[in-house]
């Protein structure tokens, strides 16, 4: 059932076996796993706690406000604060991380997961089903071949590979799974309920209670058996730092890791390269945009082999190509004669009707950096909580890695012999304002590590030193790879659900 926290008596105390803070993708996925679940004949009581309601509300959204002191970054508009979370505006791009993304890479500081891609594969399949992807065959070319209509572009050298994104409709978790959550007899969803503090016992070894406030002025206490924090990559860190009634640096922050290693996927505004082809048909249809094949929507993109990344000591990037214009066409309102000559010159001198310019866009990996971080500011929100301060930083290594990968794509197309490339991304030692874009992907602020000195949560996503506090979402990622995080955060959330279910069964 759904309960509006604003209707509860002041000072109400609620008891639950499992409290899930945040009803976004991870929180809803975990709640579904415990719907109608029992241990020893008794239902597991689940309390799903959501700051917002069932629809967008500007006052609640304003609780995301904060300060950006590094690369300018929007704290209030990059996520949504109501039931379903940011799935209410996501684009549906889905793809697993590659095996190398989980590995320790000696050229990438602070890299390495205590989980392998092989261990996560079964959970990726379940996550794809949650995202309503009918056929989760992400790199099975035969599935997308479409009787020869789609062939892999034969780029020589082995460094640049064709890989596939599959698309969720996109699934709006707060709509698609609302009735299922509402109907589960053992799940109570508390709306308009803001957790303002996670209170530990005097020994700081376990969570004893949660403090909840509403914007209408009500205060509620929750007594949980187990708590899962699933409020997103920024708010997870903010709430742990703010929960300092016992540990003055914040829960899980004994080694000053909470909030550090904030990562994004830099997206360079505009085109990083331009490709001129004598014949549009040289690019198979599934590279050019959203492509329905059977009951799945997908597209082909370029990524870089693990061997290349190791050899060149670079990071991952995914690159998509888009048809831009034909001879004589306008582009973004500009007549053909106004286009930069160096781009026009990519086309063959005899500009036949099938010649075309393609643009290249990208999302690229950022190396983890402890100085890129979330902290608490002095300004307080409407509930009295200190607002987030984000100091997002990108390094010369990040910039050079992307430059190397663009050059590798240009070389591969040159070796192919069917196209000409003009690189549109300037190689330099610093990121300039024209380079800076992002994917609204918040990762790394409560990173997973077997050693508490290097992270915030252990291999099961339990906060180091706290027996009953777990974290779900992309904040646990120690590295972010080069693909959208939703599928991986869901796979990790499902893995956490299985771990907790097994723990309940063992303890029964």
N, C-alpha and C positions, 0 to 999 in steps of 0.2 A: 504494500500500500504506500501511497504518498502522503506525507504529513507536512504541513506548513509550520515551520518552527516558530513563526510569529504568533501562532495560535496556542502555543504551549504555555503553561503557567510559568511565571518568573521563578528561576531557581530550580526548575524541574531536573531530576536526575534520571537518566536512562541507562540501563544495563544491557550489554550485548556481548555475544561471543566474538564477533568479528566486526570491527569498524573500518569502513573504507572511506577515506577522506578524498573526495573528488569524484564526480560522475562524468568524466570524459571517457575516451576510448578505453584506457587501462582499467579505470574503476568499474565501468559497466561490464567489461569483459570478465573481470574477476567476480563480480556479483552474480553474473549468469552462471558461472561455474559452481556456485554454491546454492543456486535456486533449488529449493525443496530437498536439499541435502540433509541427511540425518546421520548422527553417530549414536550407536547404542539405542536406537529407537526414538531418540529425541532430536528435534530439528536444531540445526546450527542457526542461531539468531544472527542475522546480518543487518547492520545499520549502514546504509549508503548515504553519505553526508555531502550535500551539494550547496555551494554558496549562492547560486542563483535559483531561478524558478524554471519553468518549462519554456519560457520565451525570453528573448533579450530584454535587458533592463539597464538603462544608462547609469543609474545610481550604483548598481552592483558592479557593472563593468568598470566604473571609476575606481574601484578598489585595486585595480591593476596599475594605476598611475604610479610613476616613480621618476627616477632621474637617470639619464644616460651621460656618462662622463668619458667614455672611450669613443669608438666609432659610433656616430649617431644611430640610435636604435629605438624603435617604437615599443614601449612597454605596454601601452594601453590598447593598441589596435592589432597586435600580432597574435592574439589569442582571444577566446571567447569564454565568458564566465556564466554559463547556465547549463542546464541538463543536456548532456551530449558533448560539452566542452568544445574544443576547436574542430571536432568533426562536423560542427554546424557550418563550417566554411572551408573545409579542406578540399583539395582538388582530386583526390583519389589515386594519386601515383603510388604504386606498390611494387616493391622489389626487395628480396632479401639482401643482406650484406654478403659479400664474397668471403671465401675461407680466409684469405689473407688479412681481411679486416679484423679478424678475431686474434690474429697471431701477434706475438712480440716481434716488432721490427726494429732492428738496432739503429736504424737511421731516423726513427720516429720516437722522440722522447715520450716516456710515460705510456707507451702502447702496450697492448696485450690484454685480452679478456681471460678470465678463468672458465670460460665456456667456449666450446668450439662450434663451428658451423654445423658439423655433423650432429652434435648433441641437440642443436636447435631445430634441425630440419623437420622433425615431426610436429613441432609447435608452429613452424612456419605454415605447414599445411592447414592446421586448425585456424591460424590467424587469417589465412586467405579465405577460408569459408566464412569467418566472421565479417570479412570485408566484401562478401557476396561476389567473390571471384570464382566463376564456375570451374575453371581448369587451371590449377596452379602449377603449370609446367613452364616455369619462367625461362628456361634456356633449352627447351626441346624444339629445335628448329623444325622437325618434322610436323609438329603441331601447327606451326604458323606458315608452312610452306605454301599452302593454298594452291596445290597442283601446279607449282612452278611459277605462279604469279609473283611470289616473294622469294627471291634468292638472297643469300648473304652476299653483301658487296665484297668482291674479291680483293681486299686490300692486302698487299704482300707484306712480309716481314714478321708477322705474328705478334706485333706489339699492340695493334689496335684491333679490338674484337667487337663483333656485333653481339649485343645483349638485348634483353627485352624487359620493358615495363608492362605490367598488366594493371588495368584500371578498375578500382572499385567504382560503383555507379556515379558518384561516391556515396557510401553508406553514411547516413546521418544517424549515429548511434542513439542519440536521444529520441529519435522518432522511430527508427526501425525496431529497437529493443524496449521501447517504453512500456508497452502493454505486458510484455513478458516479465519485466522487472516488477511492474505494478501488481501482477497477478500472483507472484511467488509468495506463498503464505509465510515464509520465514524471512522475507526481506522487507525492511522498512526504509523508505527513501525520505530523508529529512531535507526539505527544500528551504531556501532562504536562510541557511545555517552556515555561518562562517566560523571555522575553527581558528581561534586566536592564540591557542597555546596547547602544546602537548606536555603534560605534566608527568615527570618521572618520580619514582619513589625516592626516598632520601639517599639511597645507595646509588642512584642513577643506573640501576641494573634492569629496570623494566618501566613501562608506561603504566601509570596508575589511573590517569583520567585525561579527558579532553575538555578544554574550555571552548564553549560555543557562544557566539553573540549574533544577534540579528541587527539589521540596520534600523529596525523599529525600537530597539532598546532592550529586548529580552536577553536573558543569560541562562544557559543550560549547561549541565555537566553530563558527560558521558563516561561511564565506567566500562572500558572494553577489556575483553580477554586478550585479543590480538588487534593490532592497528596496522593498516596499510595506508601509507601516504602516497596519493596519486593525483597531485594537483598541478603537474607540469614542471618543466625543467627550471623555471624561475621560481615559482611559488613553493616547490618542494624545499629548495634551499632557504627561501625566506622564512618559512614556517619553522624549520629546524633551528635556524639562527635565532629566531624570536622566542623559541621555547627554552629560555635560559634561567628558569626559576631554580634549578638544581645545578646544572652545568652552566657556568656563566658565559662560556663561549658558544653555547647552544648544543642541543642534543646531537650526538654523533660527531662532534667537532673537536674531539680530544687532540687531533693532529692537524687542526686548521685546514681541513680539506673541504668542508661544506661550503658550497658556493664557488669554489675554484674550478678551473678547467672548463669554463663555459665555452661551448663550441656551437657553431652554426655551419651551414653549407653556403659559402659565398657564391652568390649568383652575380655575374658581371652584367650590369645593365647594357642593353644593346647586343651587338653581335661580336663574338671574340674572333671570328674569321668569316671569310666569304669564299665560296667555291663557285667557280664558273665552269659550266658543262656545255658541251656542244649539243647534248641531247638529254632532255628531262627524263626520258625513259630509262636512262642508265641508273637512276635511283629507284629501286623498287618501291611500290606504294607504301609499305608499312614503315619506311623510314620518314615519311613526309608529314605524319601527324597521327591523330587518333584513328585507329584502323579496326573496324569490327571484323572479327573472324569467328564464324560460328556464333556462340553466345557470349564471347569474350571480346572486350575492347583492349587493344594493346598497341604498342609501337616499338620499333627497333631503334636502338641508340648505340653510340660507340662508348666503349670503356677500354681499360688498359690491362694487359695481362699481368699476372702476378710476377712472371719472370722479368718483364720490362720494369715493373715497379722496383723489384729488388736490384736489378742491374743499374738502373739510373738513380736509385735511392730517392724516389719521388712519392707522391701521394696519389690517391685515386681521384678520378674525375669522370663524370658522365656527360656526354655531349650529344645534343640532338640537332638535327638539321631541319631547316624550314625553307620551303620555296619562297623566294622573295619577289623576283620580277623577271619578265621576259623582255626582249628588245621592244622598245616602243611603249611599254607600260609605264604608268606612274607608280612610284613607290612612296608610301606615306605622304601622298599629296604632292610629291615633287615630280615635275616633268622629267622625262628621260635625260634631257640636255643638262639638267641640274645635278645629276648624280656624279659623285666624285670619279674623275677619269680613271683612276687606278682600279676602281671596282668594275667599271664598264669594260676595261681592257682585259678582264678575266674571260670575257666571252670571245669566241672565235671571230676573226675578222669578218667572215661571212656569217652574219647573224641570222641563221635560219629560224624558222618559227618554233623549233623544238629546243633551241638554246635557252639556258636559264641560269640565273644566279641563285645559289642557296646560301642562307645564313647559318651560322653555327652558334648555339647557345650552350651554356654549361651550368652544372652545379658541381662544386669541387670540395674535396676534403680539407679540413683544417686540422693541423696538428694540435694536440692538447697542450695548453699553456696555463700554468697555475696563476699567472697574472691576469688572465682573462677570467672575470669573476663577477659574482653577485654578492653584494654586501647590503647592510641595512643603513639607510640614511637617517637624518634627524627629523625629517618631515613625517607626520603621522597621517594615516588615512581616517575615514569617517568612523572606523571602529576603534581608533586609538593605536593601531599597529604601525610600527615604523615601516615606511615604504622601501621598496627595493631600489638599489643603485646598481646599474649594470655598467661594467667596464669591459666592453667587448674589444678584443685586440686580435689583429692578424699580423703575421710575421713575414719577414723577407723570404723565409723558407716556404711558406704557403704560396706566396706570389710566384717564386721561381719554379715551384713544382707545377703550378698551373701553366706557366710559360713553356716549360719543357713538354708538357702533355699536348699543348696546342701545336708546338713544333713537330711532335711525333705524328700527330694526325696529318699535318701538312706534308710531311715526308711520305707517309703511307699513300696519300692521294697522288702525290707526285710520282711515286713508283708505280702506281696503278696505271698512270698514263692517260686517263680519261678526263682529268680535270685540272684546273689551275686554282691556286689558293693565295689569297691575300690575308695575312694575319692582322687582326684589328685590335689586339691586346698588347700594349706596350710593355716590354720587359724593363723592370726597374726594381730597386731594392725596397721600396715602400709602397703600400697601398694608397693610391690617391682617391679622392672623393668619387671620381668617375668610374672607379673600379668596384665600388662598394655596393653590393646588393645582397639580399639574403633570402632564405626560403621559409622564414618563420619556424625554424627547426631548432628547438632549445635542448641542448644535450650537455651532459658531462658534469653537472654540479653536485651530484651525489654518487660519484663513480664507484663501480664494482671492483673489488680487489680482495684477494685472500688475506693480504697483510693490511691491518688497520692503519699502518703508517702511510699507506699509498692510496687509501680510498675511504669511503663512508659506509658502504654495505659489503657484505660478504658474498660468496658465490651463490647463495640462496636469496640474495637481496634483503637480508636482515641487517639492520644497522648494527655495526660493531659495538659490542658491549651492552646492548639492550636486548633482552630475551624475547620481547613480543612486539617489536616495531620493525616494519618492513617498508621498502620504498618500491614503487612501480612507476614505469615510464622511462622516457629517454634520458632523464637525468642520471640514470645508472650507467649510461654508455661511457666506457673509458676512451674510446675513439668512435668517430661517427661514420666512417666510410664515405661514400660519395652518392648515396641514394637516400630517398626520403625515409624518415625514421619510423613511420606509423606501423608498418608490418613487423618490424623487429621489436618495437616496444610492446606490441600485442603478443608476439611469440614469447617474449620474456614474462609478460603478465600471466600468460597461460601456464608457463613453466612454474612460476611462483604459486599459482593456484594449485597445481598438482602437488607441489612441495607441502603446502599447508594442509591439503586434504590428507596426504599421507601422514603428516604429523598428528592431525586430529585422530586418525584411525589408530595410530600407535599409542596415543595417550589415553584412548578410550578403554 
